Amino acid sequence: MKLAILSLLAGSAAAFTAPASSVSSVASASQKTALSETKADLEALAKKCNPVVGFYDPINLAEAEFWGASNEATIGFLRHAEIKHGRVAMFAFVGYIAAANGIHFPWAMQMDGAPFPDVTNPPLLWDTISDTAKTQIFGVIFFL
């Protein structure tokens, strides 16, 4: 019984290992993983993903080199930034939908000594709250 459980656990551990990839290579412990992404790779991927539009780069970011880094590093930075901002946008949309459906904190909130507005329309709620509350919201965003 113990041997059967041990063999099941050992077999399932392989599911949590990263697959070998020919795209990335690790040169040394001090150097991070280097991806070989060039403009040609992006053009091929864009044509494969959307043959109608293809590659669209109106401000030529695929050839840029930010902060003296290589073109491949810049493409990697832009990909990371796109993923991060996409996640923030999705989180904001979920917050908008939650507010529009009346989902709120279970405790009574106060705003300048008065109860917080009980409005389920997000644009109207934004117009209803005070400038102090808006400043606090933007302050937290800028801090983050």
OpenMM code with the backbone's topology and positions (N, CA, C; nanometers):
from openmm import Vec3, app, unit

residues = "MET LYS LEU ALA ILE LEU SER LEU LEU ALA GLY SER ALA ALA ALA PHE THR ALA PRO ALA SER SER VAL SER SER VAL ALA SER ALA SER GLN LYS THR ALA LEU SER GLU THR LYS ALA ASP LEU GLU ALA LEU ALA LYS LYS CYS ASN PRO VAL VAL GLY PHE TYR ASP PRO ILE ASN LEU ALA GLU ALA GLU PHE TRP GLY ALA SER ASN GLU ALA THR ILE GLY PHE LEU ARG HIS ALA GLU ILE LYS HIS GLY ARG VAL ALA MET PHE ALA PHE VAL GLY TYR ILE ALA ALA ALA ASN GLY ILE HIS PHE PRO TRP ALA MET GLN MET ASP GLY ALA PRO PHE PRO ASP VAL THR ASN PRO PRO LEU LEU TRP ASP THR ILE SER ASP THR ALA LYS THR GLN ILE PHE GLY VAL ILE PHE PHE LEU".split()
positions = [
    Vec3(0.0825, -0.1186, 0.0000),
    Vec3(0.0000, 0.0000, 0.0000),
    Vec3(0.0875, 0.1258, 0.0000),
    Vec3(0.1893, 0.1272, 0.0886),
    Vec3(0.2779, 0.2424, 0.0956),
    Vec3(0.3551, 0.2599, -0.0351),
    Vec3(0.3955, 0.1481, -0.0940),
    Vec3(0.4686, 0.1547, -0.2197),
    Vec3(0.3805, 0.2079, -0.3326),
    Vec3(0.2549, 0.1718, -0.3325),
    Vec3(0.1621, 0.2194, -0.4349),
    Vec3(0.1411, 0.3700, -0.4223),
    Vec3(0.1247, 0.4189, -0.2996),
    Vec3(0.1061, 0.5624, -0.2776),
    Vec3(0.2326, 0.6383, -0.3153),
    Vec3(0.3475, 0.5842, -0.2780),
    Vec3(0.4746, 0.6491, -0.3114),
    Vec3(0.4949, 0.6556, -0.4627),
    Vec3(0.4602, 0.5511, -0.5347),
    Vec3(0.4763, 0.5534, -0.6797),
    Vec3(0.3787, 0.6505, -0.7457),
    Vec3(0.2581, 0.6633, -0.6916),
    Vec3(0.1634, 0.7612, -0.7437),
    Vec3(0.2134, 0.9035, -0.7218),
    Vec3(0.2673, 0.9299, -0.6029),
    Vec3(0.3196, 1.0638, -0.5742),
    Vec3(0.4410, 1.0956, -0.6602),
    Vec3(0.5284, 0.9997, -0.6799),
    Vec3(0.6474, 1.0232, -0.7621),
    Vec3(0.6083, 1.0463, -0.9076),
    Vec3(0.5088, 0.9748, -0.9564),
    Vec3(0.4642, 0.9925, -1.0940),
    Vec3(0.3946, 1.1257, -1.1151),
    Vec3(0.3198, 1.1717, -1.0138),
    Vec3(0.2493, 1.2987, -1.0294),
    Vec3(0.3419, 1.4183, -1.0103),
    Vec3(0.4580, 1.3982, -0.9497),
    Vec3(0.5519, 1.5090, -0.9318),
    Vec3(0.6064, 1.5578, -1.0653),
    Vec3(0.6080, 1.4720, -1.1653),
    Vec3(0.6576, 1.5121, -1.2968),
    Vec3(0.5666, 1.6156, -1.3619),
    Vec3(0.4415, 1.6226, -1.3169),
    Vec3(0.3487, 1.7212, -1.3736),
    Vec3(0.3854, 1.8635, -1.3325),
    Vec3(0.4634, 1.8783, -1.2281),
    Vec3(0.4981, 2.0108, -1.1773),
    Vec3(0.6356, 2.0586, -1.2218),
    Vec3(0.6987, 1.9890, -1.3128),
    Vec3(0.8289, 2.0325, -1.3626),
    Vec3(0.8099, 2.1067, -1.4943),
    Vec3(0.8971, 2.2011, -1.5191),
    Vec3(0.8882, 2.2811, -1.6413),
    Vec3(0.9368, 2.1992, -1.7603),
    Vec3(0.8695, 2.2103, -1.8729),
    Vec3(0.9155, 2.1376, -1.9910),
    Vec3(1.0423, 2.2000, -2.0467),
    Vec3(1.1220, 2.1181, -2.1122),
    Vec3(1.2428, 2.1688, -2.1754),
    Vec3(1.2038, 2.2539, -2.2949),
    Vec3(1.2687, 2.3679, -2.3088),
    Vec3(1.2335, 2.4597, -2.4168),
    Vec3(1.3590, 2.4979, -2.4928),
    Vec3(1.3459, 2.5042, -2.6232),
    Vec3(1.4601, 2.5453, -2.7040),
    Vec3(1.4658, 2.6961, -2.7200),
    Vec3(1.3621, 2.7679, -2.6736),
    Vec3(1.3571, 2.9131, -2.6896),
    Vec3(1.4443, 2.9823, -2.5862),
    Vec3(1.4458, 2.9320, -2.4635),
    Vec3(1.5212, 3.0000, -2.3587),
    Vec3(1.6447, 2.9189, -2.3215),
    Vec3(1.7474, 2.9905, -2.2803),
    Vec3(1.8692, 2.9245, -2.2367),
    Vec3(1.9261, 2.9998, -2.1185),
    Vec3(1.9831, 2.9267, -2.0249),
    Vec3(2.0427, 2.9875, -1.9073),
    Vec3(2.1934, 2.9785, -1.9239),
    Vec3(2.2582, 3.0947, -1.9290),
    Vec3(2.4022, 3.0967, -1.9524),
    Vec3(2.4788, 3.0738, -1.8233),
    Vec3(2.4444, 3.1437, -1.7171),
    Vec3(2.5131, 3.1272, -1.5898),
    Vec3(2.4173, 3.1651, -1.4786),
    Vec3(2.4609, 3.1446, -1.3552),
    Vec3(2.3755, 3.1757, -1.2413),
    Vec3(2.3537, 3.3254, -1.2271),
    Vec3(2.4488, 3.4064, -1.2719),
    Vec3(2.4347, 3.5512, -1.2582),
    Vec3(2.3545, 3.6135, -1.3715),
    Vec3(2.3363, 3.5410, -1.4814),
    Vec3(2.2628, 3.5949, -1.5960),
    Vec3(2.1237, 3.5339, -1.5997),
    Vec3(2.0227, 3.6173, -1.6231),
    Vec3(1.8856, 3.5690, -1.6286),
    Vec3(1.8604, 3.4954, -1.7601),
    Vec3(1.7466, 3.4302, -1.7671),
    Vec3(1.7093, 3.3576, -1.8873),
    Vec3(1.6949, 3.4533, -2.0044),
    Vec3(1.7564, 3.4217, -2.1143),
    Vec3(1.7513, 3.5076, -2.2323),
    Vec3(1.6559, 3.4466, -2.3341),
    Vec3(1.5567, 3.5235, -2.3767),
    Vec3(1.4629, 3.4776, -2.4775),
    Vec3(1.5073, 3.5273, -2.6138),
    Vec3(1.4952, 3.4444, -2.7132),
    Vec3(1.5325, 3.4865, -2.8481),
    Vec3(1.4063, 3.5301, -2.9217),
    Vec3(1.3599, 3.6506, -2.8938),
    Vec3(1.2442, 3.7085, -2.9607),
    Vec3(1.2915, 3.8271, -3.0429),
    Vec3(1.2715, 3.8173, -3.1696),
    Vec3(1.3084, 3.9267, -3.2583),
    Vec3(1.1829, 3.9764, -3.3294),
    Vec3(1.1975, 4.0816, -3.4075),
    Vec3(1.0839, 4.1333, -3.4822),
    Vec3(1.0327, 4.0282, -3.5805),
    Vec3(1.1233, 3.9510, -3.6385),
    Vec3(1.0821, 3.8457, -3.7319),
    Vec3(0.9980, 3.7401, -3.6602),
    Vec3(1.0351, 3.7054, -3.5360),
    Vec3(0.9557, 3.6099, -3.4579),
    Vec3(0.8166, 3.6650, -3.4298),
    Vec3(0.8096, 3.7946, -3.3953),
    Vec3(0.6800, 3.8567, -3.3688),
    Vec3(0.5932, 3.8611, -3.4943),
    Vec3(0.6548, 3.8904, -3.6081),
    Vec3(0.5790, 3.8938, -3.7338),
    Vec3(0.5232, 3.7561, -3.7683),
    Vec3(0.6039, 3.6525, -3.7500),
    Vec3(0.5587, 3.5161, -3.7792),
    Vec3(0.4457, 3.4753, -3.6837),
    Vec3(0.4604, 3.5083, -3.5553),
    Vec3(0.3578, 3.4744, -3.4574),
    Vec3(0.2282, 3.5500, -3.4862),
    Vec3(0.2381, 3.6782, -3.5218),
    Vec3(0.1190, 3.7578, -3.5508),
    Vec3(0.0461, 3.7034, -3.6730),
    Vec3(0.1193, 3.6644, -3.7742),
    Vec3(0.0569, 3.6095, -3.8956),
    Vec3(-0.0100, 3.4762, -3.8655),
    Vec3(0.0506, 3.3984, -3.7758),
    Vec3(-0.0049, 3.2690, -3.7396),
    Vec3(-0.1306, 3.2858, -3.6530),
    Vec3(-0.1303, 3.3825, -3.5614),
    Vec3(-0.2430, 3.4019, -3.4698),
    Vec3(-0.3604, 3.4734, -3.5352),
    Vec3(-0.3323, 3.5697, -3.6221),
    Vec3(-0.4391, 3.6445, -3.6863),
    Vec3(-0.3980, 3.6758, -3.8300),
    Vec3(-0.4292, 3.5882, -3.9232),
    Vec3(-0.3850, 3.6093, -4.0614),
    Vec3(-0.4485, 3.7307, -4.1285),
    Vec3(-0.5618, 3.7781, -4.0784),
    Vec3(-0.6280, 3.8927, -4.1404),
    Vec3(-0.5513, 4.0206, -4.1123),
    Vec3(-0.5188, 4.0447, -3.9852),
    Vec3(-0.4485, 4.1674, -3.9464),
    Vec3(-0.2982, 4.1513, -3.9629),
    Vec3(-0.2458, 4.0380, -3.9198),
    Vec3(-0.1015, 4.0174, -3.9271),
    Vec3(-0.0282, 4.1003, -3.8232),
    Vec3(0.0904, 4.1442, -3.8576),
    Vec3(0.1736, 4.2212, -3.7646),
    Vec3(0.1364, 4.3685, -3.7745),
    Vec3(0.1052, 4.4299, -3.6604),
    Vec3(0.0655, 4.5713, -3.6569),
    Vec3(0.1436, 4.6398, -3.5461),
    Vec3(0.2348, 4.7251, -3.5823),
    Vec3(0.3186, 4.7979, -3.4863),
    Vec3(0.3302, 4.9426, -3.5336),
    Vec3(0.2277, 5.0265, -3.5076),
    Vec3(0.2254, 5.1612, -3.5659),
    Vec3(0.3352, 5.2542, -3.5143),
    Vec3(0.3832, 5.2350, -3.3919),
    Vec3(0.4888, 5.3249, -3.3420),
    Vec3(0.6248, 5.2557, -3.3363),
    Vec3(0.6357, 5.1420, -3.4033),
    Vec3(0.7633, 5.0730, -3.4238),
    Vec3(0.8335, 5.0343, -3.2941),
    Vec3(0.7590, 4.9819, -3.1978),
    Vec3(0.8190, 4.9388, -3.0711),
    Vec3(0.8994, 4.8105, -3.0861),
    Vec3(0.8729, 4.7315, -3.1880),
    Vec3(0.9453, 4.6058, -3.2058),
    Vec3(1.0915, 4.6276, -3.2419),
    Vec3(1.1272, 4.7463, -3.2852),
    Vec3(1.2674, 4.7758, -3.3169),
    Vec3(1.3342, 4.8639, -3.2117),
    Vec3(1.2614, 4.8967, -3.1055),
    Vec3(1.3153, 4.9861, -3.0027),
    Vec3(1.4138, 4.9131, -2.9118),
    Vec3(1.4971, 4.9907, -2.8466),
    Vec3(1.5908, 4.9387, -2.7468),
    Vec3(1.5847, 5.0319, -2.6266),
    Vec3(1.5068, 4.9922, -2.5241),
    Vec3(1.4879, 5.0750, -2.4061),
    Vec3(1.6093, 5.0649, -2.3141),
    Vec3(1.6505, 5.1775, -2.2573),
    Vec3(1.7542, 5.1874, -2.1541),
    Vec3(1.8853, 5.1199, -2.1945),
    Vec3(1.9159, 5.1229, -2.3208),
    Vec3(2.0413, 5.0660, -2.3682),
    Vec3(2.0433, 4.9143, -2.3703),
    Vec3(1.9291, 4.8515, -2.3495),
    Vec3(1.9221, 4.7059, -2.3526),
    Vec3(1.9052, 4.6596, -2.4970),
    Vec3(1.9167, 4.5315, -2.5178),
    Vec3(1.9034, 4.4780, -2.6531),
    Vec3(1.7577, 4.4823, -2.6980),
    Vec3(1.7380, 4.4592, -2.8256),
    Vec3(1.6029, 4.4569, -2.8815),
    Vec3(1.5220, 4.3425, -2.8217),
    Vec3(1.5842, 4.2277, -2.7994),
    Vec3(1.5148, 4.1138, -2.7406),
    Vec3(1.4703, 4.1441, -2.5984),
    Vec3(1.5543, 4.2141, -2.5213),
    Vec3(1.5175, 4.2512, -2.3847),
    Vec3(1.4017, 4.3496, -2.3843),
    Vec3(1.4005, 4.4405, -2.4796),
    Vec3(1.2921, 4.5374, -2.4897),
    Vec3(1.1609, 4.4673, -2.5242),
    Vec3(1.1641, 4.3715, -2.6154),
    Vec3(1.0440, 4.2965, -2.6499),
    Vec3(0.9941, 4.2201, -2.5272),
    Vec3(1.0841, 4.1615, -2.4498),
    Vec3(1.0457, 4.0928, -2.3263),
    Vec3(0.9829, 4.1871, -2.2252),
    Vec3(1.0412, 4.3065, -2.2111),
    Vec3(0.9857, 4.4059, -2.1191),
    Vec3(0.8451, 4.4463, -2.1627),
    Vec3(0.8254, 4.4686, -2.2913),
    Vec3(0.6945, 4.5093, -2.3409),
    Vec3(0.5913, 4.3975, -2.3233),
    Vec3(0.6327, 4.2728, -2.3391),
    Vec3(0.5408, 4.1613, -2.3157),
    Vec3(0.4994, 4.1547, -2.1700),
    Vec3(0.5963, 4.1715, -2.0790),
    Vec3(0.5636, 4.1705, -1.9361),
    Vec3(0.4695, 4.2850, -1.9013),
    Vec3(0.4956, 4.4025, -1.9560),
    Vec3(0.4110, 4.5185, -1.9284),
    Vec3(0.2688, 4.4956, -1.9807),
    Vec3(0.2569, 4.4340, -2.0973),
    Vec3(0.1245, 4.4081, -2.1533),
    Vec3(0.0467, 4.3101, -2.0671),
    Vec3(0.1135, 4.2068, -2.0189),
    Vec3(0.0471, 4.1092, -1.9320),
    Vec3(0.0031, 4.1751, -1.8020),
    Vec3(0.0917, 4.2556, -1.7424),
    Vec3(0.0585, 4.3215, -1.6160),
    Vec3(-0.0599, 4.4155, -1.6325),
    Vec3(-0.0575, 4.4989, -1.7339),
    Vec3(-0.1654, 4.5944, -1.7528),
    Vec3(-0.2962, 4.5254, -1.7925),
    Vec3(-0.2866, 4.4150, -1.8635),
    Vec3(-0.4069, 4.3380, -1.8943),
    Vec3(-0.4709, 4.2816, -1.7687),
    Vec3(-0.3893, 4.2348, -1.6746),
    Vec3(-0.4425, 4.1824, -1.5482),
    Vec3(-0.5064, 4.2925, -1.4652),
    Vec3(-0.4452, 4.4094, -1.4628),
    Vec3(-0.5031, 4.5226, -1.3899),
    Vec3(-0.6369, 4.5622, -1.4519),
    Vec3(-0.6445, 4.5646, -1.5837),
    Vec3(-0.7692, 4.5998, -1.6512),
    Vec3(-0.8785, 4.4976, -1.6218),
    Vec3(-0.8431, 4.3684, -1.6186),
    Vec3(-0.9420, 4.2660, -1.5862),
    Vec3(-0.9909, 4.2817, -1.4426),
    Vec3(-0.8997, 4.3123, -1.3508),
    Vec3(-0.9372, 4.3320, -1.2109),
    Vec3(-1.0290, 4.4535, -1.1972),
    Vec3(-1.0010, 4.5606, -1.2704),
    Vec3(-1.0851, 4.6794, -1.2658),
    Vec3(-1.2242, 4.6484, -1.3207),
    Vec3(-1.2311, 4.5684, -1.4254),
    Vec3(-1.3609, 4.5326, -1.4821),
    Vec3(-1.4428, 4.4514, -1.3820),
    Vec3(-1.3788, 4.3595, -1.3118),
    Vec3(-1.4497, 4.2807, -1.2101),
    Vec3(-1.5010, 4.3738, -1.1000),
    Vec3(-1.4215, 4.4728, -1.0595),
    Vec3(-1.4664, 4.5692, -0.9595),
    Vec3(-1.5848, 4.6506, -1.0080),
    Vec3(-1.5814, 4.6892, -1.1334),
    Vec3(-1.6924, 4.7650, -1.1917),
    Vec3(-1.8203, 4.6819, -1.1913),
    Vec3(-1.8096, 4.5558, -1.2335),
    Vec3(-1.9260, 4.4672, -1.2380),
    Vec3(-1.9784, 4.4407, -1.0968),
    Vec3(-1.8873, 4.4230, -1.0007),
    Vec3(-1.9306, 4.3993, -0.8625),
    Vec3(-2.0078, 4.5202, -0.8097),
    Vec3(-1.9572, 4.6409, -0.8335),
    Vec3(-2.0269, 4.7610, -0.7867),
    Vec3(-2.1601, 4.7784, -0.8579),
    Vec3(-2.1652, 4.7479, -0.9866),
    Vec3(-2.2891, 4.7634, -1.0624),
    Vec3(-2.3970, 4.6656, -1.0170),
    Vec3(-2.3564, 4.5525, -0.9584),
    Vec3(-2.4522, 4.4531, -0.9110),
    Vec3(-2.4806, 4.4643, -0.7621),
    Vec3(-2.4350, 4.5720, -0.6998),
    Vec3(-2.4663, 4.5958, -0.5588),
    Vec3(-2.3824, 4.5176, -0.4603),
    Vec3(-2.2726, 4.4597, -0.5040),
    Vec3(-2.1842, 4.3867, -0.4125),
    Vec3(-2.0945, 4.4885, -0.3432),
    Vec3(-2.0947, 4.4895, -0.2113),
    Vec3(-2.0159, 4.5869, -0.1366),
    Vec3(-1.9681, 4.5249, -0.0062),
    Vec3(-1.8878, 4.5992, 0.0688),
    Vec3(-1.8372, 4.5511, 0.1967),
    Vec3(-1.9542, 4.5311, 0.2928),
    Vec3(-1.9456, 4.4325, 0.3816),
    Vec3(-2.0592, 4.4043, 0.4691),
    Vec3(-2.0764, 4.5045, 0.5833),
    Vec3(-1.9806, 4.5918, 0.6075),
    Vec3(-1.9936, 4.6885, 0.7155),
    Vec3(-2.0335, 4.8246, 0.6603),
    Vec3(-2.0893, 4.9060, 0.7490),
    Vec3(-2.1325, 5.0398, 0.7082),
    Vec3(-2.0106, 5.1290, 0.6908),
    Vec3(-2.0012, 5.1934, 0.5763),
    Vec3(-1.8885, 5.2818, 0.5497),
    Vec3(-1.9320, 5.4253, 0.5717),
    Vec3(-1.8382, 5.5073, 0.6211),
    Vec3(-1.8647, 5.6479, 0.6466),
    Vec3(-1.7837, 5.7334, 0.5500),
    Vec3(-1.8419, 5.8439, 0.5063),
    Vec3(-1.7719, 5.9376, 0.4207),
    Vec3(-1.7993, 6.0770, 0.4750),
    Vec3(-1.6995, 6.1398, 0.5315),
    Vec3(-1.7119, 6.2730, 0.5905),
    Vec3(-1.8227, 6.2770, 0.6954),
    Vec3(-1.8333, 6.1712, 0.7754),
    Vec3(-1.9324, 6.1653, 0.8822),
    Vec3(-2.0695, 6.1209, 0.8371),
    Vec3(-2.0930, 6.1102, 0.7079),
    Vec3(-2.2227, 6.0676, 0.6552),
    Vec3(-2.2098, 5.9268, 0.5997),
    Vec3(-2.3201, 5.8534, 0.5936),
    Vec3(-2.3120, 5.7184, 0.5357),
    Vec3(-2.2684, 5.7231, 0.3893),
    Vec3(-2.1983, 5.6210, 0.3489),
    Vec3(-2.1511, 5.6108, 0.2109),
    Vec3(-2.2729, 5.5970, 0.1193),
    Vec3(-2.2695, 5.6566, 0.0020),
    Vec3(-2.3862, 5.6485, -0.0886),
    Vec3(-2.4213, 5.5047, -0.1224),
    Vec3(-2.5503, 5.4766, -0.1269),
    Vec3(-2.5975, 5.3415, -0.1590),
    Vec3(-2.6466, 5.3397, -0.3041),
    Vec3(-2.5519, 5.3628, -0.3967),
    Vec3(-2.5832, 5.3692, -0.5392),
    Vec3(-2.5158, 5.2506, -0.6072),
    Vec3(-2.5836, 5.1873, -0.7018),
    Vec3(-2.5230, 5.0732, -0.7712),
    Vec3(-2.4734, 5.1088, -0.9103),
    Vec3(-2.4863, 5.2323, -0.9533),
    Vec3(-2.4364, 5.2767, -1.0830),
    Vec3(-2.2963, 5.3343, -1.0625),
    Vec3(-2.1892, 5.2660, -1.1086),
    Vec3(-2.0526, 5.3117, -1.0792),
    Vec3(-2.0217, 5.4556, -1.1215),
    Vec3(-2.0600, 5.5030, -1.2406),
    Vec3(-2.0303, 5.6435, -1.2721),
    Vec3(-2.1024, 5.7417, -1.1793),
    Vec3(-2.2265, 5.7099, -1.1451),
    Vec3(-2.3000, 5.7963, -1.0534),
    Vec3(-2.2397, 5.7904, -0.9138),
    Vec3(-2.1937, 5.6742, -0.8727),
    Vec3(-2.1278, 5.6615, -0.7421),
    Vec3(-2.0005, 5.7445, -0.7380),
    Vec3(-1.9231, 5.7437, -0.8470),
    Vec3(-1.8002, 5.8233, -0.8528),
    Vec3(-1.8321, 5.9719, -0.8404),
    Vec3(-1.9393, 6.0158, -0.9041),
    Vec3(-1.9781, 6.1566, -0.8953),
    Vec3(-2.0312, 6.1917, -0.7573),
    Vec3(-2.0836, 6.0937, -0.6839),
    Vec3(-2.1436, 6.1183, -0.5532),
    Vec3(-2.0393, 6.1311, -0.4425),
    Vec3(-1.9291, 6.0582, -0.4525),
    Vec3(-1.8319, 6.0619, -0.3425),
    Vec3(-1.7555, 6.1941, -0.3441),
    Vec3(-1.7020, 6.2282, -0.2279),
    Vec3(-1.6366, 6.3585, -0.2126),
    Vec3(-1.4980, 6.3590, -0.2771),
    Vec3(-1.4446, 6.4790, -0.2921),
    Vec3(-1.3096, 6.4930, -0.3470),
    Vec3(-1.2051, 6.4328, -0.2540),
    Vec3(-1.2314, 6.4369, -0.1232),
    Vec3(-1.1389, 6.3760, -0.0266),
    Vec3(-1.1288, 6.2252, -0.0499),
    Vec3(-1.2434, 6.1608, -0.0710),
    Vec3(-1.2428, 6.0168, -0.0964),
    Vec3(-1.1716, 5.9852, -0.2274),
    Vec3(-1.1952, 6.0675, -0.3297),
    Vec3(-1.1269, 6.0470, -0.4579),
    Vec3(-0.9762, 6.0635, -0.4423),
    Vec3(-0.9347, 6.1611, -0.3629),
    Vec3(-0.7920, 6.1822, -0.3379),
    Vec3(-0.7307, 6.0620, -0.2671),
    Vec3(-0.8045, 6.0035, -0.1718),
    Vec3(-0.7545, 5.8844, -0.1033),
    Vec3(-0.7413, 5.7670, -0.2003),
    Vec3(-0.8378, 5.7510, -0.2887),
    Vec3(-0.8317, 5.6415, -0.3865),
    Vec3(-0.7100, 5.6577, -0.4765),
    Vec3(-0.6922, 5.7788, -0.5310),
    Vec3(-0.5761, 5.8018, -0.6173),
    Vec3(-0.4456, 5.7933, -0.5393),
    Vec3(-0.4466, 5.8322, -0.4118),
    Vec3(-0.3262, 5.8199, -0.3292),
    Vec3(-0.2824, 5.6752, -0.3135),
    Vec3(-0.3774, 5.5848, -0.2920),
    Vec3(-0.3450, 5.4427, -0.2811),
    Vec3(-0.2932, 5.3890, -0.4141),
    Vec3(-0.3546, 5.4330, -0.5248),
    Vec3(-0.3095, 5.3882, -0.6570),
    Vec3(-0.1659, 5.4360, -0.6826),
    Vec3(-0.1383, 5.5625, -0.6529),
    Vec3(-0.0026, 5.6143, -0.6745),
    Vec3(0.0975, 5.5460, -0.5831),
    Vec3(0.0568, 5.5114, -0.4602),
    Vec3(0.1464, 5.4418, -0.3688),
    Vec3(0.1816, 5.3031, -0.4239),
    Vec3(0.0823, 5.2353, -0.4762),
    Vec3(0.1074, 5.1011, -0.5310),
    Vec3(0.1920, 5.1086, -0.6560),
] * unit.nanometer
topology = app.Topology()
chain = topology.addChain("A")
for resn in residues:
    res = topology.addResidue(resn, chain)
    for name in ("N", "CA", "C"):
        topology.addAtom(name, app.Element.getBySymbol(name[0]), res)
